[in-house]
Amino acid sequence: MVMGIAAIAAYVLGPGLGGLIFSGLSRLGGANALNSTLVGTIAIVLLALVLDLLLVLTGRLTTPRGIRV
């Protein structure tokens, strides 16, 4: 959810990961508009998956063996 909010932050001119997405959408119909939008979207999805994996691994490493499900 944090990655989605970080992407939307670019809409209000804040520093966010959605800069590529919104610049591509603003140039819709122009050269490389779709490429810019897709690169931004895929980068956000991959970063979200990597961060989720890190949080899962951290949870497994810090949870005692006796209370793991």
C-alpha positions as a Markdown table, in Angstrom:
| # | Residue | x | y | z |
|---|---|---|---|---|
| 1 | Met | 0.0 | 0.0 | 0.0 |
| 2 | Val | 2.9 | 2.3 | 0.7 |
| 3 | Met | 4.2 | 1.9 | -2.8 |
| 4 | Gly | 0.8 | 2.9 | -4.2 |
| 5 | Ile | 0.8 | 6.0 | -2.1 |
| 6 | Ala | 4.4 | 6.8 | -3.2 |
| 7 | Ala | 3.3 | 6.5 | -6.8 |
| 8 | Ile | 0.3 | 8.8 | -6.3 |
| 9 | Ala | 2.4 | 11.4 | -4.5 |
| 10 | Ala | 3.8 | 12.4 | -7.9 |
| 11 | Tyr | 0.3 | 13.6 | -8.9 |
| 12 | Val | 0.4 | 16.4 | -6.3 |
| 13 | Leu | 4.0 | 17.3 | -7.5 |
| 14 | Gly | 5.6 | 15.6 | -4.6 |
| 15 | Pro | 8.6 | 13.4 | -4.9 |
| 16 | Gly | 7.2 | 10.1 | -5.8 |
| 17 | Leu | 7.7 | 7.0 | -7.9 |
| 18 | Gly | 4.8 | 7.8 | -10.1 |
| 19 | Gly | 6.7 | 10.5 | -12.0 |
| 20 | Leu | 7.2 | 8.2 | -15.0 |
| 21 | Ile | 3.6 | 7.1 | -14.9 |
| 22 | Phe | 2.1 | 10.6 | -14.8 |
| 23 | Ser | 4.6 | 12.0 | -17.4 |
| 24 | Gly | 3.6 | 9.2 | -19.7 |
| 25 | Leu | -0.1 | 9.8 | -19.2 |
| 26 | Ser | 0.3 | 13.5 | -19.8 |
| 27 | Arg | 2.0 | 12.8 | -23.2 |
| 28 | Leu | -0.6 | 10.2 | -24.2 |
| 29 | Gly | -0.6 | 9.8 | -27.9 |
| 30 | Gly | 3.0 | 11.0 | -28.2 |
| 31 | Ala | 6.2 | 9.1 | -28.7 |
| 32 | Asn | 7.2 | 6.8 | -25.9 |
| 33 | Ala | 4.3 | 7.7 | -23.7 |
| 34 | Leu | 3.2 | 4.1 | -23.3 |
| 35 | Asn | 6.7 | 3.0 | -22.7 |
| 36 | Ser | 7.2 | 5.5 | -19.9 |
| 37 | Thr | 4.0 | 4.6 | -18.3 |
| 38 | Leu | 4.7 | 0.8 | -18.4 |
| 39 | Val | 8.3 | 1.3 | -17.1 |
| 40 | Gly | 7.0 | 3.3 | -14.1 |
| 41 | Thr | 4.2 | 0.8 | -13.4 |
| 42 | Ile | 6.4 | -2.3 | -13.6 |
| 43 | Ala | 9.2 | -0.6 | -11.5 |
| 44 | Ile | 6.7 | 0.1 | -8.7 |
| 45 | Val | 5.3 | -3.4 | -8.8 |
| 46 | Leu | 8.7 | -5.0 | -8.7 |
| 47 | Leu | 9.8 | -2.7 | -5.9 |
| 48 | Ala | 6.7 | -3.5 | -3.9 |
| 49 | Leu | 7.3 | -7.3 | -4.4 |
| 50 | Val | 10.9 | -7.0 | -3.2 |
| 51 | Leu | 10.0 | -5.0 | -0.2 |
| 52 | Asp | 7.2 | -7.4 | 0.7 |
| 53 | Leu | 9.7 | -10.3 | 0.4 |
| 54 | Leu | 12.1 | -8.5 | 2.7 |
| 55 | Leu | 9.4 | -7.9 | 5.3 |
| 56 | Val | 8.3 | -11.6 | 5.2 |
| 57 | Leu | 11.9 | -12.7 | 5.7 |
| 58 | Thr | 12.4 | -10.3 | 8.5 |
| 59 | Gly | 9.3 | -11.6 | 10.2 |
| 60 | Arg | 10.4 | -15.2 | 9.9 |
| 61 | Leu | 13.8 | -14.4 | 11.2 |
| 62 | Thr | 12.6 | -12.5 | 14.2 |
| 63 | Thr | 9.7 | -14.8 | 15.2 |
| 64 | Pro | 10.6 | -17.4 | 17.7 |
| 65 | Arg | 10.3 | -21.0 | 16.5 |
| 66 | Gly | 7.7 | -21.9 | 19.2 |
| 67 | Ile | 5.1 | -19.4 | 18.0 |
| 68 | Arg | 5.4 | -19.8 | 14.3 |
| 69 | Val | 2.4 | -21.0 | 12.5 |
